[in-house]
Every structure is written in structure tokens, then in C-alpha cells.
């Protein structure tokens, strides 16, 4: 839950007796992050004879993109280069417009007649950018045969009408799956090495700006009685290669970027995944520190040799 505490402060040229109702209030953080899209959707009949709920083409509000993420592999932590590698799936969902759906139906008809080899794509597509990546190993939008890289479907396990403002059984969403494999940069703090904990972050940005699109966690249910929502973020440590590290905790932040960081003063919506890993200090204690101690103490045996054997003492 997001709460705000704002107070109206009059400017120098503003009179204290000015009517507050004449000003247009800015949306609060709670209103901005609401899952309710009742004002941005409409129920219309499509050319296939069924009525669906679409994203309104007249809506001036930013498109809400619902995301979920699954980390498949976490590896290659380099203390010298201050980098790490991660392989993960990023799922994106957003409500389709009627015009886009009509184009999808036309593609389906042409595909059945085998007259079209070009895959269908919606007009609106999220512009995803990975801010702190330094090397791209693999990036692909996974196909859903026969639809292509964009799949149109309803989410029947979505939120209730009271929470989202529409009937999820009639609403149509576009779903996209991105398979990503990147090397990311991370500034490490090594003052307490090897008894340290490090934060490894993956920053994902929607580069269209907050006026066009915002990212929100996917709010689907996993049970038929709708008493448990799905975890929009999952970490599978099965294939993660971490010889010297242990996963301590994971934190996911969804927020706006700072306008001061942009030359054009633009604000972008960002997902920041923070992996907190704890170093296995026993690996360094037994494999490095212990052997150095043994070698150091063995060097003291040089005093057992004759004083005249200077060369042998130095060799020992």
C-alpha cells in the first residue's frame, strides 16, 4: 500500500484566499498505482460477434503494463570487473484496443488460409531497456505458435471487478515473453572482505516515459477460490552457479526515475531487482588464509638450522 502526505503551500504571488477548487489537483501516488482501469476501458462488440472489454482509444492516461519475472540462472560474479551475469524471463501484459484486436482477427483469418507469413504485432509495444547491462549474450521475444511473439488472451484469474474496474472474463490482454541473458555492472563494497554482503541489481526501464506507460506487478490469482495471488517475481536457484555465495534475500522496487538524471528532464518507470548475497567466508578461511598461516609458521623452522647455513635459511 502506498500512502502520501502532501500539503498545499501557496506561492509568493498566490493569495491565501484563492479558491482551491479552481486548481486541478495532481493525482496522488495511490491513485497513480491503482489497478482500477474503469476509466480507461470500454466494452464493445468485435467483428467475430462477441463483446469484449478493450482499452479505450480515447484514454489519455498512460498504458499500464503488468509484469512478472522469473530468474532462471545467476552466475559469473566477478569481484575485479564488478559484474555478474543473469538469465531470466520477463513477462509483459497490457490491455488491447479494439483496433488492434480487429487486426489480430484479420491475421488469424489470413493465417488459416495460409495467405500470410508475416506475424501479427500490436500497434502499442513496450520499449524495454536494461539500464545497467554491459554485455548482451541473448535477447529474444519468445514466440507463441501460431500467434507469433504476441499472444491475445483473457486472464480469468485476474482481480475482481471491485479492484480492477472490469470483468476479467471479457477483457483481452496482449502477452509477451522476453528471454534475457545479460552481464550487468555492479559497484561492490569490499571493505569487510571476505565477511561481506553485496547487493546485485537488475534495473529494467520502460523508455517511453511515465506519460505513456507505467509498469505494475501482475495481480493474478493462483487458486480457484481466489485466496492467493501469484508471486510476480520468482527465483529458481537450481541452475545458479555460486561457489562462493549464498542467497540472503531479494527485494524488488517499482518506482519512477529521477528527472535530474535525464538530459531532457524526462521521468521513466523502472523495475529494480536487488539480490542480496552473502559471501561464504569459510571458503577463503580454509582454502587461502589457513594455508598462508601454515606456510608462515613453517618459515620459522629456519632458525633450527646452523647459523652458518645462511643460504639454506633463506631458501626455507
C-alpha positions in Angstrom: 0.0 0.0 0.0 1.3 3.5 -0.9 0.3 6.5 1.1 1.1 10.1 0.6 1.3 13.1 2.9 1.2 16.3 0.9 0.4 19.8 2.0 -0.7 22.7 -0.3 1.7 25.6 0.1 0.8 28.9 -1.6 3.4 30.5 -3.8 4.6 34.1 -3.4 2.2 35.5 -6.0 -0.8 33.5 -4.8 -3.3 34.9 -2.4 -4.3 32.9 0.6 -8.0 33.5 -0.1 -7.8 31.9 -3.5 -10.4 29.2 -4.2 -8.7 25.8 -4.0 -11.4 24.2 -6.2 -10.2 26.2 -9.2 -7.0 24.3 -9.3 -6.7 20.8 -10.8 -5.3 18.5 -8.1 -2.4 16.2 -9.1 -3.1 12.5 -8.8 -1.7 11.0 -5.6 0.7 8.1 -5.6 -2.1 5.8 -4.5 -4.3 6.9 -7.5 -1.3 6.5 -9.9 -0.6 3.0 -8.7 -4.2 1.8 -8.7 -5.2 -1.3 -10.6 -8.6 0.1 -11.4 -8.9 0.8 -15.1 -12.6 1.5 -15.2 -12.0 5.0 -16.8 -9.6 3.6 -19.4 -11.6 0.7 -20.8 -14.8 0.2 -22.7 -17.0 -2.8 -23.7 -17.5 -3.1 -27.5 -18.6 -5.8 -29.9 -15.9 -7.1 -32.2 -16.3 -8.4 -35.8 -16.4 -12.0 -34.5 -19.8 -11.3 -32.9 -18.6 -11.3 -29.3 -18.4 -8.4 -26.8 -15.1 -7.7 -25.2 -13.6 -5.1 -22.9 -10.9 -3.1 -24.7 -8.5 -0.3 -23.8 -10.2 2.9 -24.8 -8.5 4.6 -27.8 -9.7 8.0 -26.3 -7.9 7.4 -23.0 -5.2 10.0 -22.2 -3.8 8.1 -19.2 -0.6 6.1 -19.6 -0.9 2.4 -20.5 -0.5 0.0 -17.6 1.9 -2.8 -18.3 1.7 -5.7 -15.9 4.9 -7.6 -15.5 6.2 -10.7 -13.8 9.8 -12.0 -13.7 11.4 -15.4 -13.2 15.2 -15.7 -12.7 16.5 -18.9 -14.3 20.2 -18.5 -13.7 22.5 -16.3 -11.6 26.3 -16.7 -12.2 29.7 -15.3 -13.1 30.2 -12.9 -10.2 33.5 -11.1 -10.9 35.0 -9.1 -8.0 37.6 -7.5 -10.2 35.4 -6.4 -13.1 32.5 -5.7 -10.6 29.9 -7.6 -12.7 27.6 -10.6 -12.7 25.5 -12.5 -15.2 21.8 -13.3 -15.1 19.4 -15.2 -17.3 15.7 -14.6 -16.8 12.2 -14.4 -18.3 10.3 -11.2 -18.3 6.5 -11.4 -18.9 4.5 -8.3 -20.0 0.8 -8.0 -20.2 -1.3 -5.0 -21.3 -4.9 -4.5 -22.4 -5.5 -4.5 -26.1 -7.6 -1.8 -28.1 -10.4 -2.8 -30.4 -8.5 -1.6 -33.5 -5.6 -3.9 -32.6 -7.9 -6.8 -31.9 -9.5 -6.4 -35.3 -6.1 -6.5 -36.9 -5.4 -9.7 -34.9 -8.6 -11.3 -36.1 -7.7 -10.4 -39.7 -4.3 -12.0 -39.3 -5.9 -15.2 -37.9 -8.2 -15.4 -41.0 -5.3 -14.9 -43.4 -3.1 -17.4 -41.4 -5.8 -20.1 -41.7 -6.0 -19.6 -45.4 -2.1 -19.7 -45.5 -2.0 -16.3 -47.2 0.0 -14.5 -44.6 3.5 -15.4 -43.5 4.1 -12.1 -41.5 3.4 -12.4 -37.8 0.9 -10.1 -36.2 2.2 -7.3 -34.0 0.1 -4.8 -31.9 0.5 -1.1 -32.5 1.5 -0.4 -28.9 4.6 -2.3 -27.8 6.5 -1.6 -24.6 10.0 -0.2 -25.1 12.1 -2.1 -22.5 15.6 -1.0 -21.7 18.1 -2.7 -19.3 19.9 0.2 -17.8 23.0 -1.3 -16.1 23.8 -4.1 -18.6 27.3 -4.1 -20.1 27.1 -7.1 -22.4 24.2 -8.8 -24.2 24.5 -12.6 -24.5 21.0 -13.4 -25.6 17.8 -11.5 -26.0 14.7 -12.7 -27.8 10.9 -12.3 -27.7 9.6 -15.9 -27.4 7.0 -16.9 -30.0 3.6 -18.4 -29.1 2.7 -20.5 -32.2 0.7 -19.7 -34.3 0.2 -16.1 -32.9 3.9 -15.1 -33.0 5.6 -13.1 -30.4 2.4 -11.5 -29.1 -0.4 -13.6 -27.7 -4.0 -12.3 -27.2 -5.9 -13.9 -24.3 -8.2 -13.2 -21.3 -6.9 -13.6 -17.8 -9.7 -15.3 -16.0 -7.8 -15.3 -12.7 -7.3 -11.5 -12.7 -8.6 -9.2 -9.9 -12.2 -8.8 -9.1 -14.4 -6.2 -10.6 -14.3 -4.1 -7.5 -10.5 -4.0 -7.6 -9.8 -3.6 -11.3 -13.0 -2.0 -12.6 -13.8 -4.6 -15.4 -14.8 -8.2 -15.8 -11.6 -10.1 -16.3 -13.5 -12.8 -18.3 -14.3 -10.3 -21.0 -11.1 -8.3 -21.0 -8.4 -9.1 -23.6 -4.7 -8.7 -22.9 -1.6 -8.9 -25.1 1.1 -11.1 -23.5 4.7 -11.0 -24.4 7.6 -13.2 -23.1 11.1 -11.9 -23.2 14.1 -14.2 -22.7 17.1 -12.3 -21.5 20.7 -13.1 -20.8 22.9 -10.2 -19.8 26.0 -9.3 -17.9 25.3 -6.4 -15.5 27.6 -4.0 -13.8 27.5 -3.5 -10.0 29.7 -1.4 -7.8 30.9 -3.7 -4.9 31.9 -2.7 -1.4 34.9 -4.8 -0.4 35.9 -3.1 2.9 34.8 -6.1 5.0 36.0 -8.8 2.6 35.5 -11.8 2.9 32.8 -11.2 5.6 30.7 -9.1 3.4 27.2 -9.0 1.9 26.7 -7.5 -1.6 23.7 -6.1 -3.5 23.4 -7.1 -7.1 20.8 -5.1 -9.1 19.0 -5.5 -12.4 17.4 -2.2 -13.5 14.7 -2.5 -16.2 13.2 0.6 -17.6 10.2 1.5 -19.8 11.8 4.1 -22.0 8.6 5.7 -23.4 8.2 7.8 -20.2 5.7 7.8 -17.4 3.2 9.8 -19.6 2.8 6.9 -22.0 3.3 3.7 -19.9 3.9 2.6 -16.4 5.0 -0.8 -15.0 3.0 -2.6 -12.4 3.3 -6.1 -10.8 1.0 -8.7 -12.3 -2.0 -9.3 -9.9 -3.2 -12.7 -10.9 -4.6 -15.4 -8.5 -3.1 -19.0 -8.4 -6.1 -20.8 -6.8 -9.7 -21.3 -8.0 -11.1 -19.9 -4.7 -9.0 -16.7 -5.4 -7.5 -16.5 -2.0 -3.8 -16.4 -3.0 -2.2 -14.1 -5.6 0.6 -15.2 -7.8 4.2 -14.3 -7.0 5.1 -11.9 -9.8 8.7 -12.5 -9.0 10.3 -15.9 -8.7 13.9 -17.1 -8.2 15.0 -20.6 -9.3 18.4 -21.3 -7.7 18.7 -24.8 -9.2 21.0 -23.9 -12.1 22.7 -20.9 -10.5 26.5 -21.3 -10.3 27.5 -19.7 -7.0 30.5 -21.4 -5.4 31.4 -18.6 -3.0 27.9 -17.0 -2.4 24.6 -17.7 -0.7 21.3 -16.0 -1.4 20.3 -14.0 1.6 17.2 -12.1 0.3 15.7 -10.5 -2.7 14.0 -7.1 -2.9 12.0 -5.7 -5.9 11.4 -2.0 -6.2 9.0 -0.3 -8.7 9.4 3.4 -8.9 10.0 6.4 -11.2 13.4 7.5 -12.1 14.9 10.9 -11.1 14.3 13.7 -13.7 17.7 15.1 -12.8 19.4 12.0 -14.3 17.9 12.7 -17.7 19.2 15.4 -20.0 15.7 16.1 -21.2 14.3 16.0 -17.7 12.1 13.0 -18.6 10.9 10.6 -16.0 10.9 6.9 -16.7 9.3 3.9 -14.9 11.8 1.4 -13.6 11.9 -2.0 -12.0 14.9 -2.6 -9.7 15.6 -6.1 -8.6 18.1 -6.3 -5.7 19.7 -9.6 -4.9 21.4 -9.6 -1.5 24.1 -12.3 -1.5 26.3 -13.3 1.5 29.8 -14.4 0.8 30.9 -17.8 2.1 33.8 -16.7 4.2 34.8 -20.3 5.2 35.9 -20.9 1.6 38.6 -18.2 2.0 39.4 -19.2 5.6 40.2 -22.8 4.8 41.5 -22.6 1.2 43.5 -19.4 1.4 44.1 -18.0 4.9 44.7 -21.3 6.6 47.4 -22.3 4.0 49.1 -19.0 4.3 49.3 -19.4 8.0 50.8 -22.8 7.7 53.4 -21.6 5.3 54.2 -18.6 7.6 54.7 -20.8 10.6 56.9 -23.3 8.6 59.2 -20.4 7.7 60.0 -20.1 11.4 61.8 -23.5 11.3 64.7 -21.8 9.5 66.0 -20.9 13.0 66.6 -24.6 13.7 69.4 -24.7 11.1 73.0 -23.9 11.7 73.8 -20.2 11.8 76.5 -20.7 9.1 74.0 -22.0 6.6 72.7 -18.6 5.5 71.6 -19.8 2.0 69.6 -22.7 3.4 67.8 -20.4 5.9 66.9 -18.1 3.1 65.6 -21.0 0.9 63.4 -22.2 3.7 
